Every structure is written in C-alpha cells, then in structure tokens.
Amino acid sequence: MSLLSPKGASSSSLVRRRTIAGSMVIALSFGALQAQELPVDDLTPDFPPEDLEDVPADAETGVPRFTRPDEAEPDSARTMFLDFREEFRYSDNPDLEADDEAEDVFTARTTLQGGYIRRTAIDSFELLFGADLDLRTDDEGGIERPRIDLGWARDVGNSNIGLSLGYSEFDLGTDTGSFFNSDTGSIDFGTFDRGTRETSDIAIEGGFGLERPFGGNYLLSHREIRYNDTDDPGLLNADRFIAEGDLFFVLTPRFTVGLEAGRTDFDEDGEGALDTITTYYRAFADTQIDSRTRGRFSLGWEEVDESGEFDNVEDGVVFGIELARDTPRGENFLNIDSRITTAGRQTELRLGQTIEQSTRELGYSIGMLDTEGADTEPLFGLRWAEELPRGVFNTSLEMTPFSDRDGETQINTLFTVGYGQEITTRSGFSVDISYLDVNNLDTDSADTQRLDLSLTYSYALTEDWNLVSGVSFARLEEDDEEDRDANTVFVGIERRFVWN
C-alpha cells in the first residue's frame, strides 16, 4: 500500500524477487507501516514489487550517508569510492537539550565514507562503510555514527539468493528525529532522549521458480537493537526475528494465485519488557484484469500475541485489495487494507493518482484510517517533483499510521519542501524544510512536533574539491515538555575519489 516511498533509516536492501540495483532509487511512501512486522527492506511497495534502497540522512544537513558514484555502469562493473569531508561547525545546542542545559559547542568533524561495489551478469557484491570523527569543545566527541553494510546477491533468472550483514549507530533525538524510524518499529521515533541506538543485522532472502509456473520467495532476518546512555524507560534493548515466505502458482499468463505466511518475534529486555509475536497466513491472487488494469486480492488470518508486563491477544480475518489502472501519463490506484495490530483491527483505504511528464512527477492520495476503539482519521499523501531550467523543486506529504507496543495508535505526518538552484556553473544553493507531527490518537499520550530548516551553499574550488557551507535551525516540541531549539553554522570542504 505504497506509492513512491523514501527510505528513512536502515539496513541495506537485498533482492526481493529481483537483483540488487547498482544505483540508488528514492521514492515516497503513502502506505501503512506496522511495527514489529517490518522485514529488512519493508518500505517497498507490495504491488507491483520494486527494490528500494535505504539511505539514512544526516539530520542536520540532509546529506545521504551513502551515495554511489553517479556514472552509469555497464552490466559488469567494479567500483571503489571514498568520500572525504572536513567540516567546522558551531551550534548553540547540538544535542537538542532543554534550553537551561544547552551550551555553545564548536566541532571539527571529519567524515569518511566509501565502499566497494562489484557486479556481474549473475551476481553482485557491495561493501559500504562510514564514520564521523567529532572533536568538540565540550569534550564529548569521538568516533560517531559508524556504519558498515555488507551485501551479496546471486540471480540466475529462475532463482536468486541474497545475504546481508550490517551494523549502525545513530544519535537519538538528532539523527532519528526527522524521519519515520521503521527499523525499530518507531520505538524511538521523535524521542527527546540523548544517547545512541545500535543495530546489528543479518538477513538471507531469495526465491525459486521465478520464471516458471510454480515458485516461491523466502526471508529470514535477525536484528539486535541496543540503547546506550539513555534515560527514557521506554527505550528497551530488543531482538527481532522475522521468518516469512510465499508460494505462487501461475495458472494463466494473466492470473496467478498463491499462499503466504510469516512470523515476527519482537523480544524486549528490561523492566516492563514485552514479547510480541505476530503471525499471519494469507491466500492471494494477482490478475491482469484487462490491458490497462491489474489487481491483487488477499484474504487470511493474523494474530498479535503480547506477553510480559501484561498479556494481550488480538486476532482476526485480514484482507487486502490493490487495484491499479494505467493512464497515458501515469496510473490511478485504489488500496484497501484491513489488518490486526496491537490496538486491534485497523482498516486503511487510499485512492490516488500518479502523473509523469518530461520535467514533472506528481503523485497524490486521499484516504482514511479506521482503528478499533478510535475515531476515523483522514489520510493524505503528496509527492511533487519539478525539474527547472537551472534547478529542481520537490515537496512531499506523508501520513503514516502506527500502533505502538502499548496498543495505542498514532499518525506520523511528515511534510518536506526542497529547492535547489544553480547560481553559476561552479556554484549553487539549496533550501530544505521539513515538519514532523506525531499525533497520538490516545488523548493521554503526548504529541510531538519538529521543524527543521536548512540553507546550504556549495562552490567548486577545483575540478575535484568543493566548498560547502550553510546554516540550519531545528525546533522540537512535546506536550508538557520544554521546547528545544538549535542553531547551527558550518563550513567545510569535500572530495570524492572513484576507482573503476
């Protein structure tokens, strides 16, 4: 139930019914995410399947932590790259503390990130790594935000297999504050706490019989989540295990049926911990209704079993309908999804359209969310990207429902605006705005808002070296808590080294 979706933070994606792509794909999701049910790369649309790649961004600058070389690569290619950036920063509240605890900090930040990518006609391998070295005047620096991802995939047409390993560390409240954190089921989404979150991942997935009348897909993954130097009692260490798969039968070129099942075990550790087990079984049918219309229909059973601090079981029939009709410049779609969450039954309906033109891409959706025991809420989605003669403009609106470990439902709304302009052949600037609203439908729970503004200027000093400078502002608000502000100014130089 997605449309064009950006990836927030997370582990590297593997092939799911397709091979790993050599370049980055960015899109915007209008679909629903459900906590302890997300596979490793779960922001990908269910229909039609696509491979999207997680590219976490630095919350202060919006610079992707991993970007691949821009040059087009042949079917068989090898590339090594290394990005270097030296930056000097001043911030009056770099950790978004309460105003009475904030202090001015100067930081010298050295960033190194790079990787090795190899691809042949039947397999691919990639190693990505990165880290920052922060030297701060408050003596709280060091090696920050380390990340390493290792992925391998093999595709021989009729079958494929992929393996991924990963480790990452992010700062709470700053790095994770400006996007929906699907990795941990939103446990630390919009948190005010300091400290760090460490995640370690291993996953294997693949498929067989993909070009035959009978086949299937499978996924096994394990994630370890650890928090350090935090005060929030709700941030508990956890382990998540996912096992899921499907079998499909191609009855005719226009009609495919199948069975799918999965189990997710989200096991917390600490005072007030919960063990949440989600199990589902579904039958589905994919059909090409006519030359322009296709659809997926599913029906099954889902159960969410919580045990530990308290016991709770929610179960019931689940179903889904996804229809898409091609138009001369895009498509129209209708998605209906009724699922079981920790809050009980949750039904979501979305109706929308995508339009593609030579210099414009537009997508929008309207819908509603009905959660058991709560009022029906409207949902809206928007994605608009415009290529200008010497720049680019884009804006997006994403509303994502989520049911937390306590059986409460919230709607996370993220609105972004970006504008980039070329000033001369050697210089340019960009403006980025994002507004995040966490609306808890339970009136006893606190709502959170965050606003981020940034202006960045870049200048090509030489063919290889760039000067980058900018200013940013962040404001964090939560009910019954003191507001927090941060102003930052930075200047730095950067260079990318590429070996083919």
VEXDREN-2710 file (C-alpha; in Angstrom, 1 decimal):
% VEXDREN-2710
k/r/px/py/pz
1/MET/0.0/0.0/0.0
2/SER/2.7/2.4/-1.0
3/LEU/3.4/4.9/-3.6
4/LEU/6.9/6.3/-4.4
5/SER/8.5/6.0/-1.0
6/PRO/11.7/7.5/0.7
7/LYS/13.7/5.3/2.8
8/GLY/14.4/6.6/6.1
9/ALA/17.0/4.9/8.1
10/SER/18.0/1.4/7.9
11/SER/19.9/-1.7/6.8
12/SER/21.0/-2.3/3.2
13/SER/18.4/-3.9/0.9
14/LEU/18.7/-7.2/-0.8
15/VAL/17.0/-8.5/-3.8
16/ARG/13.4/-9.4/-3.3
17/ARG/12.3/-11.2/-6.5
18/ARG/14.9/-9.1/-8.4
19/THR/18.6/-8.4/-8.4
20/ILE/20.3/-5.6/-6.4
21/ALA/20.4/-2.4/-8.4
22/GLY/23.7/-0.6/-8.8
23/SER/22.2/2.9/-8.4
24/MET/20.1/4.5/-5.7
25/VAL/16.3/4.6/-6.0
26/ILE/14.4/7.1/-3.9
27/ALA/10.6/7.2/-3.6
28/LEU/7.9/8.4/-1.2
29/SER/5.6/6.1/0.7
30/PHE/1.9/6.7/1.2
31/GLY/1.4/3.3/2.7
32/ALA/0.9/1.9/6.1
33/LEU/3.8/0.6/8.3
34/GLN/3.2/-1.8/11.1
35/ALA/5.7/-2.1/14.0
36/GLN/7.1/-5.5/14.7
37/GLU/6.1/-6.7/11.2
38/LEU/8.7/-5.0/9.0
39/PRO/11.2/-7.0/7.1
40/VAL/14.7/-5.7/6.4
41/ASP/13.6/-3.6/3.4
42/ASP/9.9/-3.2/4.2
43/LEU/9.2/0.2/2.7
44/THR/9.0/-1.4/-0.8
45/PRO/5.5/-1.5/-2.3
46/ASP/3.8/-4.8/-2.2
47/PHE/2.3/-4.4/-5.7
48/PRO/4.0/-4.1/-8.0
49/PRO/7.2/-5.3/-6.4
50/GLU/10.1/-2.9/-6.5
51/ASP/13.6/-2.8/-4.9
52/LEU/14.2/0.4/-2.9
53/GLU/17.4/1.1/-1.0
54/ASP/17.7/2.5/2.5
55/VAL/19.8/5.7/2.5
56/PRO/19.9/7.3/6.0
57/ALA/20.4/11.0/6.0
58/ASP/22.3/13.3/8.4
59/ALA/19.5/15.1/10.2
60/GLU/21.4/18.5/10.3
61/THR/22.5/18.7/6.7
62/GLY/20.3/16.2/4.8
63/VAL/23.4/14.7/3.1
64/PRO/22.9/11.0/2.4
65/ARG/25.4/8.9/4.4
66/PHE/25.9/6.6/1.5
67/THR/25.7/7.7/-2.1
68/ARG/27.1/5.8/-5.0
69/PRO/29.0/7.2/-8.0
70/ASP/26.7/8.9/-10.5
71/GLU/28.3/7.4/-13.6
72/ALA/26.3/4.9/-15.4
73/GLU/27.7/1.4/-15.0
74/PRO/27.7/-1.5/-17.5
75/ASP/26.2/-4.9/-16.7
76/SER/29.6/-6.0/-15.4
77/ALA/31.4/-3.4/-13.4
78/ARG/33.7/-2.8/-10.4
79/THR/33.8/0.5/-8.5
80/MET/35.6/1.7/-5.4
81/PHE/34.8/5.1/-3.9
82/LEU/35.9/7.2/-0.9
83/ASP/34.2/10.4/0.2
84/PHE/36.2/12.8/2.4
85/ARG/34.7/15.8/4.2
86/GLU/36.3/18.2/6.7
87/GLU/33.9/20.5/8.4
88/PHE/33.9/23.1/11.1
89/ARG/30.6/23.6/13.0
90/TYR/29.2/25.9/15.6
91/SER/25.9/25.1/17.4
92/ASP/24.2/26.7/20.4
93/ASN/22.6/23.3/21.2
94/PRO/24.0/20.4/19.2
95/ASP/22.2/17.7/21.2
96/LEU/18.8/19.5/21.4
97/GLU/18.9/19.7/25.1
98/ALA/16.4/21.7/27.2
99/ASP/17.2/25.4/27.0
100/ASP/18.6/25.6/30.5
101/GLU/21.0/22.8/29.7
102/ALA/22.1/24.0/26.3
103/GLU/25.6/25.2/25.6
104/ASP/27.6/26.6/22.7
105/VAL/29.8/24.0/21.1
106/PHE/32.4/24.2/18.3
107/THR/33.0/20.9/16.4
108/ALA/35.7/19.8/13.9
109/ARG/34.1/16.9/12.1
110/THR/36.0/14.6/9.7
111/THR/33.7/12.3/7.7
112/LEU/34.9/9.3/5.8
113/GLN/32.6/7.0/3.9
114/GLY/33.1/4.8/1.0
115/GLY/32.7/1.3/-0.5
116/TYR/33.4/-1.3/-3.0
117/ILE/30.7/-2.5/-5.5
118/ARG/31.1/-5.4/-7.9
119/ARG/28.5/-6.6/-10.3
120/THR/28.4/-9.2/-13.0
121/ALA/25.6/-10.6/-15.1
122/ILE/24.6/-13.0/-12.4
123/ASP/25.8/-11.7/-9.0
124/SER/26.6/-8.6/-7.1
125/PHE/28.6/-7.7/-4.0
126/GLU/28.8/-4.4/-2.1
127/LEU/30.7/-3.2/1.0
128/LEU/29.7/0.2/2.4
129/PHE/31.2/1.9/5.4
130/GLY/31.3/5.3/7.0
131/ALA/32.0/7.2/10.3
132/ASP/32.5/10.7/11.7
133/LEU/35.3/11.9/13.9
134/ASP/34.0/14.7/16.1
135/LEU/36.4/16.9/18.1
136/ARG/34.1/19.1/20.3
137/THR/35.0/21.9/22.7
138/ASP/32.8/20.2/25.4
139/ASP/35.0/17.0/25.3
140/GLU/32.1/14.8/24.2
141/GLY/33.4/14.0/20.8
142/GLY/35.0/10.9/19.4
143/ILE/34.1/8.4/16.6
144/GLU/30.4/8.9/16.0
145/ARG/27.8/7.3/13.8
146/PRO/29.8/4.3/12.5
147/ARG/28.1/2.2/9.9
148/ILE/29.0/-0.8/7.8
149/ASP/26.9/-2.8/5.4
150/LEU/27.9/-6.0/3.5
151/GLY/25.6/-7.4/0.8
152/TRP/25.8/-10.3/-1.7
153/ALA/23.2/-11.4/-4.2
154/ARG/23.1/-14.0/-7.0
155/ASP/20.5/-14.1/-9.7
156/VAL/20.4/-16.8/-12.4
157/GLY/17.0/-15.8/-13.7
158/ASN/14.9/-18.7/-12.4
159/SER/16.2/-18.3/-8.8
160/ASN/18.1/-15.8/-6.7
161/ILE/19.5/-15.6/-3.2
162/GLY/20.9/-12.7/-1.2
163/LEU/22.8/-12.3/2.1
164/SER/23.3/-9.0/4.1
165/LEU/25.1/-8.1/7.2
166/GLY/25.0/-4.7/8.8
167/TYR/25.9/-2.5/11.8
168/SER/25.0/1.1/12.5
169/GLU/24.9/3.6/15.3
170/PHE/22.8/6.7/15.4
171/ASP/22.3/9.6/17.8
172/LEU/18.8/9.7/19.4
173/GLY/16.8/12.9/19.1
174/THR/19.0/14.4/16.3
175/ASP/19.8/11.7/13.7
176/THR/16.4/9.9/14.1
177/GLY/14.3/13.0/14.7
178/SER/13.4/13.9/11.2
179/PHE/12.1/10.7/9.6
180/PHE/10.0/7.7/10.4
181/ASN/12.1/5.1/12.0
182/SER/10.9/1.9/10.5
183/ASP/14.0/0.0/11.7
184/THR/12.8/-0.3/15.3
185/GLY/9.1/-0.1/14.8
186/SER/9.1/3.6/15.8
187/ILE/10.1/2.8/19.4
188/ASP/12.5/5.8/19.4
189/PHE/10.7/7.9/16.9
190/GLY/10.6/11.6/17.8
191/THR/12.3/10.9/21.2
192/PHE/13.6/13.7/23.3
193/ASP/16.3/11.4/24.9
194/ARG/20.0/11.6/24.4
195/GLY/22.2/8.6/23.8
196/THR/22.7/6.3/20.9
197/ARG/20.9/3.4/19.3
198/GLU/23.0/0.5/17.9
199/THR/21.6/-2.1/15.4
200/SER/23.2/-5.2/14.1
201/ASP/21.5/-7.1/11.3
202/ILE/21.8/-10.4/9.4
203/ALA/19.4/-11.5/6.7
204/ILE/19.0/-14.0/4.0
205/GLU/16.3/-14.0/1.3
206/GLY/15.7/-15.3/-2.1
207/GLY/13.3/-17.1/-4.5
208/PHE/13.0/-20.1/-6.8
209/GLY/10.9/-20.9/-9.8
210/LEU/10.6/-17.2/-10.5
211/GLU/10.2/-17.7/-14.3
212/ARG/8.2/-20.9/-14.1
213/PRO/4.5/-21.8/-13.3
214/PHE/5.4/-22.7/-9.8
215/GLY/7.8/-20.9/-7.4
216/GLY/8.3/-19.1/-4.1
217/ASN/10.1/-16.5/-2.1
218/TYR/11.5/-16.5/1.4
219/LEU/13.1/-14.2/4.0
220/LEU/14.9/-14.8/7.3
221/SER/16.3/-11.9/9.3
222/HIS/17.5/-11.1/12.8
223/ARG/18.0/-7.6/14.2
224/GLU/19.6/-6.7/17.5
225/ILE/18.8/-3.3/19.0
226/ARG/20.8/-1.8/21.8
227/TYR/20.5/1.6/23.5
228/ASN/23.3/3.4/25.3
229/ASP/23.3/6.5/27.6
230/THR/19.6/6.9/27.5
231/ASP/17.1/7.9/30.3
232/ASP/13.8/7.1/28.7
233/PRO/12.4/3.9/30.4
234/GLY/10.5/3.0/27.2
235/LEU/13.7/2.6/25.2
236/LEU/14.4/-1.1/25.8
237/ASN/17.0/-3.3/24.2
238/ALA/15.3/-5.8/21.9
239/ASP/15.8/-8.6/19.4
240/ARG/13.6/-9.0/16.3
241/PHE/13.4/-12.2/14.3
242/ILE/11.4/-12.5/11.0
243/ALA/10.6/-15.6/9.0
244/GLU/8.3/-15.3/6.0
245/GLY/7.7/-16.8/2.6
246/ASP/5.2/-17.4/-0.1
247/LEU/4.4/-20.0/-2.8
248/PHE/2.8/-18.9/-6.1
249/PHE/1.1/-20.8/-9.0
250/VAL/0.8/-19.2/-12.5
251/LEU/-2.5/-20.6/-13.7
252/THR/-2.6/-18.4/-16.9
253/PRO/-0.4/-15.6/-18.2
254/ARG/-3.0/-13.2/-16.6
255/PHE/-3.8/-15.0/-13.4
256/THR/-1.5/-16.1/-10.5
257/VAL/-2.6/-17.4/-7.1
258/GLY/-0.5/-18.1/-4.0
259/LEU/-0.1/-18.6/-0.3
260/GLU/2.0/-16.6/2.1
261/ALA/2.8/-16.9/5.8
262/GLY/5.1/-15.2/8.3
263/ARG/6.1/-14.9/11.9
264/THR/7.8/-11.9/13.7
265/ASP/9.1/-12.2/17.2
266/PHE/10.0/-8.9/18.8
267/ASP/11.5/-9.7/22.2
268/GLU/12.4/-6.8/24.6
269/ASP/14.7/-6.9/27.6
270/GLY/14.4/-4.9/30.8
271/GLU/11.8/-3.6/33.2
272/GLY/8.3/-3.5/31.7
273/ALA/9.5/-5.6/28.7
274/LEU/7.1/-7.2/26.3
275/ASP/7.5/-10.2/23.9
276/THR/5.3/-9.5/20.8
277/ILE/4.7/-12.4/18.4
278/THR/2.9/-11.6/15.1
279/THR/1.7/-14.5/12.9
280/TYR/-0.2/-14.3/9.6
281/TYR/-1.4/-16.7/6.9
282/ARG/-2.9/-15.4/3.6
283/ALA/-4.1/-16.5/0.2
284/PHE/-3.6/-14.1/-2.7
285/ALA/-4.4/-13.7/-6.3
286/ASP/-2.7/-11.4/-8.8
287/THR/-4.6/-10.7/-12.0
288/GLN/-4.3/-8.7/-15.2
289/ILE/-7.9/-7.6/-15.4
290/ASP/-7.5/-6.0/-18.9
291/SER/-4.7/-4.5/-20.9
292/ARG/-4.5/-1.5/-18.5
293/THR/-5.9/-2.7/-15.2
294/ARG/-4.2/-5.1/-12.7
295/GLY/-5.0/-6.1/-9.2
296/ARG/-4.1/-8.1/-6.1
297/PHE/-6.6/-9.6/-3.7
298/SER/-5.7/-11.3/-0.5
299/LEU/-7.6/-13.0/2.4
300/GLY/-6.2/-14.5/5.6
301/TRP/-5.8/-14.6/9.3
302/GLU/-3.5/-12.6/11.6
303/GLU/-2.7/-12.8/15.3
304/VAL/-0.7/-10.5/17.6
305/ASP/0.2/-12.0/20.9
306/GLU/1.8/-9.8/23.6
307/SER/3.2/-11.3/26.9
308/GLY/5.4/-9.9/29.7
309/GLU/4.4/-6.8/31.6
310/PHE/0.9/-7.5/30.5
311/ASP/-0.8/-10.1/28.3
312/ASN/-2.9/-9.2/25.3
313/VAL/-4.0/-11.2/22.2
314/GLU/-5.6/-9.6/19.1
315/ASP/-6.6/-11.8/16.1
316/GLY/-9.0/-11.9/13.2
317/VAL/-9.6/-12.1/9.5
318/VAL/-7.4/-9.8/7.4
319/PHE/-7.9/-8.8/3.7
320/GLY/-6.5/-6.5/1.1
321/ILE/-7.4/-5.1/-2.3
322/GLU/-5.0/-3.3/-4.6
323/LEU/-6.1/-2.0/-8.0
324/ALA/-4.0/0.0/-10.5
325/ARG/-5.0/1.3/-13.9
326/ASP/-2.5/2.7/-16.3
327/THR/-3.2/6.1/-17.9
328/PRO/-1.4/7.8/-20.8
329/ARG/0.9/9.6/-18.2
330/GLY/0.8/7.5/-15.1
331/GLU/-1.7/5.4/-13.2
332/ASN/-4.7/5.6/-10.9
333/PHE/-4.8/3.3/-7.9
334/LEU/-7.1/2.1/-5.1
335/ASN/-5.8/0.3/-2.0
336/ILE/-7.8/-1.2/0.9
337/ASP/-6.0/-3.0/3.7
338/SER/-7.6/-4.4/6.9
339/ARG/-5.0/-5.8/9.4
340/ILE/-4.6/-6.7/13.0
341/THR/-2.3/-4.6/15.3
342/THR/-1.7/-4.3/19.0
343/ALA/-4.6/-1.8/19.0
344/GLY/-7.0/-4.3/17.4
345/ARG/-8.4/-4.1/13.9
346/GLN/-7.1/-1.3/11.7
347/THR/-8.5/-0.7/8.2
348/GLU/-6.9/1.7/5.8
349/LEU/-8.3/3.0/2.4
350/ARG/-6.4/5.1/-0.1
351/LEU/-7.3/6.4/-3.5
352/GLY/-4.8/8.2/-5.7
353/GLN/-3.1/9.0/-8.9
354/THR/0.5/9.4/-10.3
355/ILE/1.3/11.6/-13.3
356/GLU/4.6/11.6/-15.1
357/GLN/5.7/14.3/-17.6
358/SER/9.1/15.2/-19.1
359/THR/10.1/17.6/-16.3
360/ARG/7.4/16.8/-13.7
361/GLU/6.4/14.0/-11.5
362/LEU/3.2/14.3/-9.4
363/GLY/1.5/11.8/-7.1
364/TYR/-1.3/12.3/-4.6
365/SER/-3.6/10.1/-2.5
366/ILE/-6.6/10.6/-0.2
367/GLY/-8.0/8.1/2.3
368/MET/-9.0/7.3/5.8
369/LEU/-7.9/5.1/8.7
370/ASP/-10.3/3.3/11.0
371/THR/-8.8/1.9/14.2
372/GLU/-10.8/-0.2/16.7
373/GLY/-11.7/2.0/19.7
374/ALA/-10.7/5.3/18.0
375/ASP/-12.2/7.8/15.7
376/THR/-11.8/7.5/11.9
377/GLU/-9.0/9.7/10.7
378/PRO/-8.3/11.2/7.2
379/LEU/-5.1/10.4/5.4
380/PHE/-3.4/12.5/2.7
381/GLY/-0.3/11.9/0.6
382/LEU/1.5/14.1/-1.9
383/ARG/4.7/13.9/-4.0
384/TRP/5.6/16.6/-6.4
385/ALA/9.0/16.9/-8.2
386/GLU/9.7/19.6/-10.8
387/GLU/12.8/20.0/-12.9
388/LEU/13.5/23.7/-13.5
389/PRO/15.8/25.2/-16.2
390/ARG/18.7/25.6/-13.6
391/GLY/17.3/23.8/-10.6
392/VAL/14.9/21.4/-9.0
393/PHE/11.9/21.7/-6.7
394/ASN/10.2/19.0/-4.7
395/THR/7.7/18.7/-2.0
396/SER/6.0/15.7/-0.2
397/LEU/3.4/15.0/2.4
398/GLU/3.3/11.6/4.1
399/MET/0.9/10.4/6.7
400/THR/1.8/7.1/8.3
401/PRO/-0.4/5.3/10.9
402/PHE/1.4/3.2/13.6
403/SER/0.3/1.1/16.6
404/ASP/2.8/1.0/19.4
405/ARG/3.7/-1.6/22.0
406/ASP/1.0/-0.3/24.4
407/GLY/-1.8/-0.7/21.9
408/GLU/-2.0/3.0/21.2
409/THR/-2.3/4.4/17.6
410/GLN/-0.6/7.4/16.3
411/ILE/-0.4/9.1/12.9
412/ASN/3.0/10.4/11.9
413/THR/2.8/13.3/9.4
414/LEU/6.0/14.4/7.6
415/PHE/5.9/17.4/5.3
416/THR/9.0/18.4/3.3
417/VAL/10.0/21.0/0.8
418/GLY/13.2/21.2/-1.1
419/TYR/14.6/23.7/-3.7
420/GLY/17.9/23.6/-5.4
421/GLN/19.3/26.3/-7.7
422/GLU/22.4/26.6/-9.8
423/ILE/23.9/30.1/-9.5
424/THR/26.8/29.7/-11.9
425/THR/28.5/26.7/-13.5
426/ARG/30.6/26.4/-10.3
427/SER/28.2/27.3/-7.5
428/GLY/24.7/26.7/-6.3
429/PHE/22.5/26.6/-3.2
430/SER/19.7/24.5/-1.7
431/VAL/16.9/25.2/0.8
432/ASP/15.3/22.3/2.7
433/ILE/12.3/22.4/5.1
434/SER/10.8/19.5/7.0
435/TYR/8.0/19.4/9.5
436/LEU/7.2/16.3/11.6
437/ASP/4.0/15.8/13.6
438/VAL/3.4/12.8/15.8
439/ASN/-0.3/12.8/16.7
440/ASN/-1.3/10.2/19.3
441/LEU/-5.0/9.3/18.9
442/ASP/-5.0/8.4/22.6
443/THR/-5.6/11.7/24.4
444/ASP/-3.5/10.7/27.4
445/SER/-0.3/10.4/25.3
446/ALA/1.9/13.4/24.4
447/ASP/2.1/14.7/20.9
448/THR/5.4/15.8/19.3
449/GLN/6.3/18.3/16.6
450/ARG/9.7/19.0/15.0
451/LEU/10.7/21.7/12.5
452/ASP/14.0/21.7/10.5
453/LEU/15.2/24.4/8.2
454/SER/18.5/24.5/6.3
455/LEU/20.3/26.6/3.7
456/THR/23.3/25.2/2.0
457/TYR/25.8/26.8/-0.4
458/SER/28.3/24.9/-2.5
459/TYR/31.2/26.1/-4.7
460/ALA/33.6/24.1/-6.8
461/LEU/37.0/25.2/-5.8
462/THR/38.7/22.9/-8.3
463/GLU/37.6/20.1/-10.5
464/ASP/37.9/17.7/-7.5
465/TRP/37.3/19.9/-4.4
466/ASN/34.1/21.5/-3.3
467/LEU/33.4/24.1/-0.6
468/VAL/30.2/23.5/1.3
469/SER/28.7/25.9/3.9
470/GLY/25.3/26.5/5.4
471/VAL/23.1/27.3/8.3
472/SER/20.3/25.2/9.9
473/PHE/17.6/25.6/12.6
474/ALA/15.8/22.9/14.5
475/ARG/12.9/23.2/16.9
476/LEU/11.5/20.3/19.0
477/GLU/8.2/20.5/20.9
478/GLU/6.3/18.0/23.0
479/ASP/3.2/18.3/25.2
480/ASP/4.1/19.1/28.8
481/GLU/7.8/19.4/28.0
482/GLU/10.1/22.4/27.5
483/ASP/10.6/23.4/23.9
484/ARG/14.1/22.9/22.4
485/ASP/15.9/24.9/19.7
486/ALA/19.2/24.6/18.0
487/ASN/21.0/26.9/15.5
488/THR/24.0/25.6/13.6
489/VAL/26.5/27.2/11.2
490/PHE/29.0/25.1/9.3
491/VAL/31.7/25.4/6.6
492/GLY/33.8/22.6/5.0
493/ILE/35.5/21.1/2.0
494/GLU/34.8/17.7/0.4
495/ARG/36.0/15.4/-2.3
496/ARG/35.0/12.1/-3.8
497/PHE/37.6/9.6/-5.0
498/VAL/36.4/6.9/-7.5
499/TRP/38.3/4.0/-9.0
500/ASN/36.7/1.9/-11.7
END
